[in-house]
Amino acid sequence: MLESFSFSILFIINSLVIGPIYEEFIYRFIFINNNWQVKVKLAAVILSSLIFTFSHGVSVDGNIAMLVQFLMLGIGLGIIYIRTNNIFYCICTHFFYNSFVLLMSLV
């Protein structure tokens, strides 16, 4: 999937720093309120994960396996946020996920 991308320094900074911070604040911090009841939080996690998934749909050209992967990542990050109530852990997890994908695409 990433073969068509140019690995410029701007792309790497965006993928590893700006993207995780921006996306975690949008999809987790703003979207999920830890003061809500459990059922509402779970619905918010699923909804935010679906939006997260489809916002990445263009970058994977509709590849279903990658979309499922993004959905699972979104749900996992939502659970991390609910359990820790700390967006920093989500940003770090997102950073390491993107780092892993980037490194695997270079191999």
VOPAGU-2260 file (C-alpha; in pm, 1 decimal, decimal comma):
REM VOPAGU-2260
SITE   aa  ch    i         X         Y         Z
SITE  MET   A    0       0,0       0,0       0,0
SITE  LEU   A    1     268,0     251,2      91,3
SITE  GLU   A    2     480,2     184,7    -218,2
SITE  SER   A    3     314,7     475,0    -397,2
SITE  PHE   A    4     396,5     726,3    -120,3
SITE  SER   A    5     704,8     939,6    -124,7
SITE  PHE   A    6     889,2     905,9     205,1
SITE  SER   A    7     981,1    1269,6     239,5
SITE  ILE   A    8    1072,0    1414,9     574,9
SITE  LEU   A    9     738,0    1598,7     577,2
SITE  PHE   A   10     549,7    1271,3     520,2
SITE  ILE   A   11     739,1    1104,7     805,1
SITE  ILE   A   12     679,4    1395,5    1045,2
SITE  ASN   A   13     312,3    1401,2     953,2
SITE  SER   A   14     277,2    1024,4     997,1
SITE  LEU   A   15     465,9     997,4    1323,7
SITE  VAL   A   16     396,5    1325,7    1504,2
SITE  ILE   A   17     124,5    1545,9    1361,8
SITE  GLY   A   18    -113,9    1267,2    1259,1
SITE  PRO   A   19    -123,3    1080,8    1591,3
SITE  ILE   A   20    -160,8    1400,1    1796,0
SITE  TYR   A   21    -426,7    1549,9    1570,3
SITE  GLU   A   22    -625,0    1228,9    1524,2
SITE  GLU   A   23    -620,6    1128,0    1887,9
SITE  PHE   A   24    -746,6    1467,7    1998,4
SITE  ILE   A   25   -1022,8    1457,2    1736,2
SITE  TYR   A   26   -1131,6    1091,1    1753,3
SITE  ARG   A   27   -1073,5    1015,2    2121,2
SITE  PHE   A   28   -1026,7    1324,5    2340,4
SITE  ILE   A   29   -1307,2    1534,8    2191,3
SITE  PHE   A   30   -1536,1    1250,3    2083,4
SITE  ILE   A   31   -1534,3    1034,3    2398,9
SITE  ASN   A   32   -1635,5    1176,4    2736,6
SITE  ASN   A   33   -1524,4     961,8    3028,2
SITE  ASN   A   34   -1807,9    1099,1    3243,1
SITE  TRP   A   35   -2066,3     918,7    3030,9
SITE  GLN   A   36   -2223,3     585,2    3124,3
SITE  VAL   A   37   -2050,9     270,7    2997,6
SITE  LYS   A   38   -2305,1     202,9    2718,6
SITE  VAL   A   39   -2272,4     556,2    2584,1
SITE  LYS   A   40   -1890,8     537,3    2598,8
SITE  LEU   A   41   -1893,8     208,7    2406,6
SITE  ALA   A   42   -2121,8     357,9    2141,5
SITE  ALA   A   43   -1890,3     661,2    2118,0
SITE  VAL   A   44   -1587,1     432,7    2079,1
SITE  ILE   A   45   -1754,2     238,4    1798,2
SITE  LEU   A   46   -1875,7     551,6    1621,6
SITE  SER   A   47   -1542,1     731,7    1653,9
SITE  SER   A   48   -1363,1     415,7    1533,2
SITE  LEU   A   49   -1586,7     393,4    1226,5
SITE  ILE   A   50   -1521,9     758,4    1142,8
SITE  PHE   A   51   -1148,1     702,6    1204,3
SITE  THR   A   52   -1158,7     399,4     971,0
SITE  PHE   A   53   -1336,9     571,4     686,9
SITE  SER   A   54   -1118,8     880,2     716,3
SITE  HIS   A   55    -828,1     648,1     631,6
SITE  GLY   A   56   -1016,2     477,5     347,1
SITE  VAL   A   57    -860,7     698,2      80,6
SITE  SER   A   58    -506,3     617,4     190,8
SITE  VAL   A   59    -562,6     242,3     155,9
SITE  ASP   A   60    -770,3     267,9    -162,1
SITE  GLY   A   61   -1063,6      81,0      -5,6
SITE  ASN   A   62    -860,8    -228,4      89,1
SITE  ILE   A   63   -1100,7    -417,3     320,0
SITE  ALA   A   64    -823,8    -585,3     521,5
SITE  MET   A   65    -665,6    -248,2     596,3
SITE  LEU   A   66   -1003,3     -95,7     682,5
SITE  VAL   A   67   -1064,1    -374,9     935,3
SITE  GLN   A   68    -717,7    -310,0    1074,2
SITE  PHE   A   69    -798,5      60,9    1116,9
SITE  LEU   A   70   -1129,2     -27,4    1282,4
SITE  MET   A   71    -954,1    -254,7    1533,3
SITE  LEU   A   72    -689,6      12,6    1596,0
SITE  GLY   A   73    -960,3     273,1    1655,4
SITE  ILE   A   74   -1147,0      48,0    1898,8
SITE  GLY   A   75    -823,9     -36,2    2079,4
SITE  LEU   A   76    -728,3     329,2    2110,5
SITE  GLY   A   77   -1076,7     410,3    2237,1
SITE  ILE   A   78   -1048,6     141,7    2502,4
SITE  ILE   A   79    -706,1     271,5    2604,7
SITE  TYR   A   80    -851,3     620,0    2641,6
SITE  ILE   A   81   -1147,2     501,1    2848,2
SITE  ARG   A   82    -935,9     283,4    3075,9
SITE  THR   A   83    -657,8     536,9    3135,5
SITE  ASN   A   84    -841,2     867,3    3083,1
SITE  ASN   A   85    -510,1     987,2    2937,0
SITE  ILE   A   86    -480,3    1090,2    2571,8
SITE  PHE   A   87    -100,0    1068,1    2589,5
SITE  TYR   A   88    -116,0     686,0    2593,9
SITE  CYS   A   89    -332,0     689,6    2282,0
SITE  ILE   A   90     -92,5     926,5    2105,2
SITE  CYS   A   91     205,0     705,2    2195,5
SITE  THR   A   92      26,6     388,5    2081,6
SITE  HIS   A   93     -73,6     556,2    1754,7
SITE  PHE   A   94     286,3     678,1    1708,8
SITE  PHE   A   95     426,9     327,2    1758,9
SITE  TYR   A   96     166,8     174,3    1527,5
SITE  ASN   A   97     252,3     423,3    1253,0
SITE  SER   A   98     624,6     369,2    1316,5
SITE  PHE   A   99     582,2      -5,0    1277,6
SITE  VAL   A  100     384,3      31,3     953,6
SITE  LEU   A  101     640,4     276,7     817,4
SITE  LEU   A  102     933,7      48,9     904,1
SITE  MET   A  103     762,1    -257,1     758,4
SITE  SER   A  104     698,7     -72,5     432,9
SITE  LEU   A  105    1069,8       5,2     402,4
SITE  VAL   A  106    1175,9    -357,8     440,0
